[in-house]
């Protein structure tokens, strides 16, 4: 067995509570991420890997389809040093695309499928993507983007129960694939199907034929542990999207850590050289059982949490059930149908389930472990969750893209100690400190300061951003930008988020990105975005805007701090775009309509307040505390 001891955490110094029987230090096996699937397809060949409505794919079928896709991607130039972009919702095709790309030795960049064309283009350019895998429901942005980018191939998947599309969207996909003038567009299903005389290549929207499951001849190209696996985009501490370099070692090591905490297993190679889970006897049976367990996957797979779940569940032979667009009734139905024992989500999701249970009396008694992240759970919310999941242990955790995924977690062993309102304790081989603002002083127990993290999951920095990397990754430590405190038992509490980041329905919203877009409007001189607390969604983005001197809103504003206001409550602005707006028609609603066409739905500003000037400090920094006080 080849293992690596990273030696990153001084656990004697990191004193405090730790789960009984849990190894504080683990051995790490160098491997490429697709080895997870290669191993699981041998160990659990006939076990359901993913479920999408009435469609199920086994681990052996998943490998066959991914290998067939890899064969096609390689023919189109995928391989070491190349990047494949995946712009898909949670569907059965997502894991096929993910593992298929990695089997070529390429890196992947995971795209929010709701990205508008300008944002999609920026991400593909920043990641230097060569190929794109997209979905009929999100093809419009891909078509607009393709006109300006040198993409070798654009593959369009079909639709599934979890990832539907309208008839019009399907028709567009079929037309694009059939258009000889656009040879870059190809059917994804044809790429994962072995063409035969009886089985011609399928068009988007059809199911792959049985020949898709035939064992392909493609030989996997396994990347080195220190090669990039994911260019995962995040806002960073500046609020501008950056591509985090997540290498294969980061993914494998973080999965190793979480496998110990959630599957009660360590990872090593078996006699055939495949990755294998070995039970940690001191921990007993886990709530999520390898080779037996079923997990309900609600969070988007393109998120760091989602992609970490794919790797963990595949390694553990856990069946992943996709929910499609979250609905409490559907969630309960799936839990009952598949006897699911594990799930994860955020407080708004769990509270929606609790409200549904209160109305209908329907609960999810099969769930044994429910993980919550993105925002803290208060005691009242925790109580509501246990009402809808009466047999579940509820755990909280903390992670960030620059830390691959998981940094701290709750002890969900039976009899373990959990503290509501905290994000648990550092997982194995992970060290955390709370430091002063300048990073030079480690603060005492209970003091609030900036959270610093060190461990094998800390990534390799940002792509093409050496100054930002040097500022955030210091001597093996990652400065998170999050304000936290650590109590005497070692439990971590997050008090604030990176810089001025907002949280809307569990989504990170970075004001700087919104401000830059607002300021790009020809009639806007300055803009600042702050969050206003909202009991239902977390925080809603509110914009304060200064007009250019020669621009006058149509609704002549009155002087004052809040000159003109419009609200998007109950209004759908998706797709609106008025870049041609003249100074005379840029009132609050017009500006919001234009802005909505530039951003994702959860990034929309819900109100615009026109002001004469933004309050600033003597150093010229916008005083957002004053703006929040005006709300």
Order of alpha helices (4+ residues) and beta strands (2+ residues): alpha-beta-beta-alpha-beta-alpha-beta-alpha-beta-alpha-beta-alpha-beta-alpha-beta-beta-alpha-beta-beta-beta-alpha-beta-alpha-beta-alpha-beta-alpha-beta-beta-beta-beta-beta-alpha-beta-beta-beta-beta-beta-alpha-beta-beta-beta-alpha-beta-alpha
